[in-house]
């Protein structure tokens, strides 16, 4: 089992660049199975989830070729069916993203239940309702059997602005006959990236970046070359890293146009960030004071659908708050198990009250002590790695493949900033 040995208590410095957006790369890979010609994706992070989805696409008959460290070409012209391997599907949540493309291409898809992080219930009903709106029938029997003789454009309202459901609905609609309008759609940066890629492949999508998409169906999609955007979640993780370790870190190539809510949330914790073009300078070497609400009320950082503060950064916000002077409530509204990792931070010395599965009150600053940890999911794992780097003494973090599913070569990149991390394969 890969394990990180982390010696904390040292400030970091230097420049770092966020990798490509994991949550944009995955639907982009799924979209390539609809193309009649090769699609080249640039700035793709070499992480576990990407490798697994490429393995699934290969098992369907596609040819996959890495042209460079972060450039992959996928030729799915020889894919002949929509039957997804069960063992591979159960390894990642993103296998669900193949439902829309395979349904659109073959009119039928058999998909086993997907895997993914254990962060609470992640409902899939919105996907099925969208497919049914486009004329498909859905049968649930130990997996998903979705069939449509002809997908037809439709005007429909998603019962929640689910990112993956929106992406599946978009991919099914681009090859449906006629016009579609998807209302209450998600509009995260990775959804925008998918829409731009599909348009490069020949789709007709309007309203990109809003919660109402208009799609003109086309008979087929061709090849394209597309660069995945920089990861705004990884950028936010580096902001938290600088604050917790008391470091000044420069983040180059940041997706500044997608950071408004992220910078606002960290500013509420007293973390200062200077912006110059696409470069951020995080002044974590200064004392951070939580900004109280009017009349001294306890402030709140809460997530929500884009463009609100991202749910994937709430774990990072919690560990950052442990090193800021003041009290803050962090409210994670989407997943009922994501906040359970806070008991690990409490064991390190953090002062956190877990009010319920969604809310935690953090009182800082606290002196953290190194300990033995285990990564439960991608984002909590990164939060614990940040905590270990800011703690006194040495920490051992087990199950780090969870972190590496979402953060490319994170130990190497942080070592370049001066972090003392050793990666070991231990029994």
Long-range contacts (C-beta under 8 A, 24 or more apart in sequence): 1-398, 1-399, 1-401, 1-425, 1-426, 1-427, 2-400, 2-401, 2-404, 2-423, 2-424, 2-425, 2-426, 3-396, 3-397, 3-398, 3-400, 3-423, 3-424, 3-425, 3-426, 4-385, 4-388, 4-395, 4-396, 4-397, 4-400, 4-411, 4-421, 4-422, 4-423, 4-424, 5-394, 5-395, 5-396, 5-421, 5-422, 5-424, 6-370, 6-385, 6-388, 6-389, 6-394, 6-395, 6-396, 6-397, 6-419, 6-420, 6-421, 7-370, 7-393, 7-394, 7-420, 8-368, 8-370, 8-388, 8-389, 8-390, 8-391, 8-392, 8-393, 8-394, 8-395, 8-420, 9-390, 9-391, 9-392, 9-393, 10-245, 10-389, 10-418, 10-419, 10-420, 11-245, 11-246, 11-247, 11-285, 11-418, 12-241, 12-242, 12-245, 12-247, 12-249, 12-389, 12-414, 12-417, 12-418, 12-419, 13-247, 13-248, 13-249, 13-417, 13-418, 14-249, 14-250, 14-416, 14-417, 14-418, 15-249, 15-250, 15-251, 15-252, 16-238, 16-249, 16-250, 16-251, 16-252, 16-413, 16-416, 16-417, 17-230, 17-251, 17-252, 17-253, 18-230, 18-231, 18-232, 18-234, 18-235, 18-238, 18-251, 18-253, 18-254, 18-255, 19-43, 19-45, 19-47, 19-70, 19-230, 19-231, 19-234, 19-407, 19-408, 20-44, 20-45, 20-70, 20-228, 20-229, 20-230, 20-231, 21-45, 21-189, 21-190, 21-193, 21-228, 21-229, 21-230, 21-231, 21-232, 21-233, 21-234, 21-255, 22-47, 22-49, 22-50, 22-231, 22-233, 22-406, 23-163, 23-188, 23-190, 23-231, 23-233, 24-189, 24-190, 24-193, 24-194, 24-228, 24-229, 24-231, 25-50, 25-228, 26-50, 26-53, 26-94, 26-97, 27-94, 27-97, 27-164, 27-167, 27-171, 27-190, 27-191, 27-193, 27-194, 28-193, 28-194, 28-197, 28-226, 28-228, 29-53, 29-54, 29-57, 29-72, 29-74, 30-57, 30-94, 30-97, 30-98, 30-100, 30-101, 30-167, 30-171, 31-101, 31-171, 31-194, 31-197, 31-198, 31-201, 31-221, 32-57, 32-62, 32-74, 32-76, 33-57, 33-60, 33-62, 33-74, 33-76, 33-79, 33-98, 33-101, 33-102, 33-105, 34-76, 34-101, 34-104, 34-105, 34-171, 34-174, 34-175, 34-201, 34-221, 35-74, 35-76, 35-77, 35-201, 35-221, 35-222, 35-223, 35-224, 36-77, 36-220, 36-221, 36-222, 36-223, 37-75, 37-77, 37-222, 37-223, 38-73, 38-74, 38-75, 38-77, 38-223, 39-73, 39-74, 39-75, 39-76, 39-197, 39-201, 39-223, 39-224, 39-225, 39-226, 40-67, 40-71, 40-72, 40-73, 40-74, 40-223, 40-224, 40-225, 40-226, 41-71, 41-72, 41-73, 41-74, 41-226, 41-227, 41-228, 42-70, 42-71, 42-225, 42-226, 42-227, 42-228, 43-70, 43-71, 43-227, 43-228, 43-229, 43-230, 44-70, 44-71, 44-72, 44-228, 45-70, 45-228, 45-231, 45-408, 46-70, 46-408, 46-409, 47-404, 47-405, 47-406, 47-407, 47-408, 48-401, 48-404, 48-405, 49-92, 49-94, 49-405, 49-406, 52-88, 52-91, 52-92, 52-94, 53-92, 53-94, 53-95, 53-97, 55-88, 56-84, 56-85, 56-88, 56-89, 56-95, 56-98, 57-98, 59-84, 59-85, 59-88, 60-84, 60-102, 79-105, 81-106, 82-106, 82-108, 82-109, 82-110, 82-111, 83-109, 83-110, 84-109, 84-110, 84-111, 84-112, 85-112, 86-112, 86-143, 89-113, 89-114, 89-115, 90-114, 90-115, 91-115, 92-116, 92-405, 93-117, 93-122, 93-164, 94-164, 96-124, 96-127, 96-164, 96-168, 97-164, 97-167, 97-168, 97-171, 99-127, 99-131, 99-144, 99-146, 99-168, 100-127, 100-131, 100-167, 100-168, 100-169, 100-170, 100-171, 100-172, 101-171, 101-172, 103-131, 103-136, 103-146, 103-147, 103-148, 103-151, 103-172, 104-151, 104-171, 104-172, 104-174, 104-175, 104-176, 105-175, 107-147, 107-148, 107-149, 107-150, 107-151, 108-145, 108-146, 108-147, 108-148, 109-144, 109-145, 109-146, 109-147, 110-143, 110-144, 110-145, 111-143, 111-144, 111-146, 112-142, 112-143, 112-144, 113-142, 113-143, 113-144, 117-376, 117-377, 117-378, 117-379, 117-402, 118-337, 118-376, 118-377, 119-335, 119-337, 119-338, 119-377, 120-335, 120-336, 120-337, 120-338, 120-357, 121-335, 121-336, 122-335, 123-160, 123-162, 124-165, 125-159, 126-158, 126-159, 126-160, 126-162, 126-165, 127-162, 127-164, 127-165, 127-168, 127-169, 129-156, 129-158, 129-159, 130-156, 130-158, 130-165, 130-168, 130-169, 130-172, 130-182, 131-168, 131-169, 131-172, 134-169, 134-172, 134-173, 134-176, 134-180, 135-176, 136-172, 150-177, 151-175, 151-176, 151-177, 151-217, 152-176, 152-177, 152-178, 153-177, 153-178, 153-179, 153-180, 153-215, 153-217, 154-180, 154-181, 155-180, 155-181, 155-183, 156-180, 156-181, 156-182, 156-183, 157-183, 157-184, 158-182, 158-183, 158-184, 158-185, 159-184, 160-184, 161-185, 161-186, 161-187, 161-211, 161-305, 161-306, 162-186, 163-188, 163-190, 163-191, 166-191, 166-213, 167-191, 167-194, 170-194, 170-195, 170-198, 170-205, 170-213, 170-215, 171-198, 173-215, 173-217, 174-198, 174-203, 174-204, 174-205, 174-215, 174-217, 174-218, 174-221, 175-217, 175-218, 175-219, 175-220, 175-221, 176-215, 176-217, 177-217, 178-217, 179-214, 179-215, 179-216, 179-217, 180-213, 180-214, 180-215, 180-217, 181-212, 181-213, 181-214, 181-215, 182-212, 182-213, 182-215, 183-211, 183-212, 184-211, 184-212, 185-210, 185-211, 185-212, 185-213, 186-211, 186-305, 186-306, 187-211, 187-305, 187-306, 187-307, 188-306, 188-310, 189-229, 189-232, 189-255, 189-258, 189-306, 190-229, 191-306, 193-228, 193-229, 196-226, 197-224, 197-226, 200-224, 200-225, 200-226, 211-305, 229-255, 229-258, 230-254, 230-255, 231-255, 232-258, 232-259, 232-262, 232-310, 233-310, 233-312, 233-313, 233-379, 233-406, 234-407, 235-259, 235-262, 235-280, 236-262, 236-266, 236-310, 236-313, 236-316, 237-313, 237-316, 237-382, 237-386, 237-407, 238-282, 239-263, 239-266, 239-271, 239-273, 239-280, 239-282, 239-284, 239-316, 239-320, 240-266, 240-271, 240-313, 240-316, 240-317, 240-319, 240-320, 240-383, 240-386, 241-284, 241-386, 241-389, 241-414, 242-271, 242-282, 242-283, 242-284, 242-285, 243-269, 243-271, 243-282, 243-284, 243-288, 243-320, 243-323, 243-324, 244-284, 244-319, 244-320, 244-322, 244-323, 244-386, 244-387, 244-389, 244-390, 245-284, 245-386, 245-389, 245-390, 246-284, 246-285, 246-323, 246-390, 247-282, 247-284, 247-285, 247-417, 248-281, 248-282, 248-283, 248-284, 248-285, 249-281, 249-282, 249-284, 249-417, 250-279, 250-280, 250-281, 250-282, 251-279, 251-280, 251-281, 251-282, 252-278, 252-279, 253-278, 253-279, 254-278, 254-279, 254-280, 256-280, 260-307, 261-307, 261-308, 261-309, 261-310, 262-309, 262-310, 262-313, 264-309, 265-301, 265-309, 265-313, 265-317, 266-317, 266-320, 267-291, 268-299, 268-301, 268-328, 269-301, 269-317, 269-320, 269-321, 269-324, 269-328, 270-324, 270-325, 270-326, 271-320, 271-324, 287-325, 288-320, 288-323, 288-324, 288-325, 289-324, 289-325, 289-326, 290-321, 290-324, 290-325, 290-326, 290-327, 290-328, 290-364, 291-326, 292-326, 298-327, 298-328, 298-329, 298-361, 299-328, 299-329, 300-328, 300-329, 300-330, 300-331, 301-328, 301-329, 301-330, 301-331, 302-330, 302-331, 302-332, 302-333, 303-331, 303-332, 303-333, 303-334, 304-333, 311-335, 311-338, 312-379, 313-379, 314-338, 314-339, 314-379, 315-341, 315-379, 315-380, 315-382, 315-383, 316-379, 316-382, 316-383, 316-386, 318-342, 318-345, 318-352, 318-360, 318-362, 318-383, 319-345, 319-350, 319-383, 319-384, 319-386, 319-387, 319-390, 320-386, 321-362, 321-364, 322-350, 322-351, 322-352, 322-362, 322-364, 322-365, 322-366, 322-368, 322-387, 323-364, 323-365, 323-366, 323-368, 323-390, 324-364, 324-365, 325-364, 325-365, 326-363, 326-364, 327-361, 327-362, 327-363, 327-364, 328-361, 328-362, 329-355, 329-359, 329-360, 329-361, 329-362, 330-359, 330-360, 330-361, 330-362, 331-358, 331-359, 332-358, 332-359, 333-358, 338-377, 338-379, 338-380, 340-376, 341-376, 341-377, 341-380, 341-383, 341-384, 344-371, 344-373, 344-374, 344-384, 344-387, 345-383, 345-384, 345-387, 347-371, 348-387, 348-391, 349-391, 350-387, 367-392, 368-392, 369-393, 370-394, 370-395, 371-395, 372-396, 372-398, 373-397, 373-398, 374-398, 374-399, 375-399, 375-400, 375-402, 375-403, 376-402, 377-402, 378-402, 378-403, 378-405, 378-406, 378-407, 379-406, 382-406, 382-407, 382-410, 385-410, 385-421, 389-414, 389-419, 389-421
